[in-house]
Amino acid sequence: MNALVLVDLQKDFMPGGALAVPDGDAVVTVANRLAGQFDLVIATKDWHPRDHGSFITAHPGKAVGDLATLGGMDQVVWPVHCVQESPGAEFHDDLDAGAINEVIVKGTDPGIDSYSGFFDNGHRQATGLQDVLEAHGVDRIYLMGLATDYCVKYTALDARRLGLETMLIVDGCRGVDLAPGDVERALEEMGRAGVTLVSSDDVPLP
């Protein structure tokens, strides 16, 4: 069975949001167009406590984009974003939320970040996404959302590690490109891991 996984289509990642991904709102129409083609649509959400350790407020003297340490790992310092129950943590207003069957929240532990929809960055705690997919007999996921070089990439890499056939809908993603070329490098890394890069016009493939 196939499933569509929508990564972090939240207001704070859209233009005007706290951690805006350039042109991020362009992927919402792709998500709405594709959702009706799948029996199972899963959306992930960053769902951070207000004191999350990835936030710039936890790192005096640091700037957004700097590296710090969190949970014993390198951590990019981000603006305060997607705080639980805040407007910025909600889905984009134009997203057809009624087409979503399951919502998976991540980044809830203030002591470690969670880019992947499957695990935190240390692979210490699972989010429940794998359980949902297994319960529905999913063996292939179509993946899209924000941002290509962070949460989409790490979700795709974990999906491959878990043995899932993983199709990345390239035109359904946008990236941060914190360092120029990050998006292209992310696509290359996913390809090397066995992720298949496709266009939304090719979904669903046979």
Solvent accessible surface area in square Angstrom, and as a share of the most:
residue,aa,sasa,rsa
1,M,88,0.39
2,N,43,0.22
3,A,0,0.00
4,L,0,0.00
5,V,0,0.00
6,L,3,0.01
7,V,0,0.00
8,D,0,0.00
9,L,1,0.01
10,Q,0,0.00
11,K,65,0.28
12,D,19,0.10
13,F,15,0.06
14,M,6,0.03
15,P,71,0.45
16,G,87,0.84
17,G,24,0.23
18,A,50,0.39
19,L,23,0.12
20,A,46,0.36
21,V,1,0.00
22,P,89,0.56
23,D,75,0.39
24,G,0,0.00
25,D,59,0.31
26,A,34,0.27
27,V,0,0.00
28,V,3,0.01
29,T,96,0.56
30,V,16,0.09
31,A,1,0.00
32,N,53,0.27
33,R,120,0.44
34,L,0,0.00
35,A,8,0.06
36,G,76,0.73
37,Q,82,0.36
38,F,18,0.08
39,D,128,0.66
40,L,3,0.02
41,V,2,0.01
42,I,0,0.00
43,A,1,0.01
44,T,0,0.00
45,K,19,0.08
46,D,7,0.03
47,W,44,0.16
48,H,0,0.00
49,P,25,0.15
50,R,168,0.61
51,D,102,0.53
52,H,1,0.00
53,G,9,0.09
54,S,0,0.00
55,F,0,0.00
56,I,56,0.28
57,T,99,0.58
58,A,49,0.38
59,H,27,0.12
60,P,125,0.79
61,G,90,0.86
62,K,85,0.36
63,A,55,0.42
64,V,69,0.40
65,G,25,0.24
66,D,55,0.29
67,L,104,0.52
68,A,12,0.10
69,T,93,0.54
70,L,23,0.12
71,G,27,0.26
72,G,72,0.69
73,M,68,0.30
74,D,111,0.58
75,Q,6,0.03
76,V,19,0.11
77,V,0,0.00
78,W,10,0.03
79,P,27,0.17
80,V,49,0.28
81,H,7,0.03
82,C,0,0.00
83,V,10,0.06
84,Q,60,0.27
85,E,141,0.63
86,S,23,0.15
87,P,104,0.65
88,G,12,0.12
89,A,0,0.00
90,E,66,0.29
91,F,30,0.12
92,H,36,0.16
93,D,116,0.60
94,D,97,0.50
95,L,13,0.07
96,D,75,0.39
97,A,52,0.40
98,G,76,0.73
99,A,29,0.23
100,I,24,0.12
101,N,86,0.44
102,E,64,0.29
103,V,70,0.40
104,I,12,0.06
105,V,61,0.35
106,K,3,0.01
107,G,5,0.04
108,T,64,0.37
109,D,73,0.38
110,P,57,0.36
111,G,36,0.35
112,I,9,0.05
113,D,5,0.03
114,S,4,0.03
115,Y,25,0.10
116,S,5,0.03
117,G,0,0.00
118,F,2,0.01
119,F,34,0.14
120,D,12,0.06
121,N,34,0.18
122,G,24,0.23
123,H,97,0.43
124,R,138,0.50
125,Q,128,0.57
126,A,66,0.51
127,T,37,0.21
128,G,21,0.20
129,L,0,0.00
130,Q,53,0.23
131,D,97,0.50
132,V,26,0.15
133,L,2,0.01
134,E,109,0.49
135,A,90,0.70
136,H,81,0.36
137,G,48,0.46
138,V,11,0.06
139,D,88,0.46
140,R,41,0.15
141,I,0,0.00
142,Y,0,0.00
143,L,0,0.00
144,M,0,0.00
145,G,0,0.00
146,L,2,0.01
147,A,7,0.06
148,T,4,0.03
149,D,8,0.04
150,Y,30,0.12
151,C,11,0.07
152,V,0,0.00
153,K,25,0.11
154,Y,81,0.31
155,T,0,0.00
156,A,0,0.00
157,L,11,0.05
158,D,3,0.02
159,A,0,0.00
160,R,76,0.28
161,R,162,0.59
162,L,60,0.30
163,G,62,0.60
164,L,17,0.08
165,E,76,0.34
166,T,1,0.01
167,M,7,0.03
168,L,0,0.00
169,I,0,0.00
170,V,54,0.31
171,D,56,0.29
172,G,0,0.00
173,C,7,0.04
174,R,66,0.24
175,G,12,0.12
176,V,32,0.18
177,D,61,0.31
178,L,77,0.38
179,A,47,0.37
180,P,120,0.75
181,G,28,0.27
182,D,30,0.15
183,V,39,0.22
184,E,100,0.45
185,R,122,0.44
186,A,3,0.02
187,L,25,0.12
188,E,86,0.38
189,E,59,0.27
190,M,0,0.00
191,G,35,0.34
192,R,182,0.66
193,A,40,0.31
194,G,38,0.37
195,V,8,0.05
196,T,60,0.35
197,L,77,0.38
198,V,15,0.09
199,S,43,0.28
200,S,2,0.01
201,D,119,0.62
202,D,69,0.36
203,V,11,0.06
204,P,61,0.38
205,L,52,0.26
206,P,155,0.98
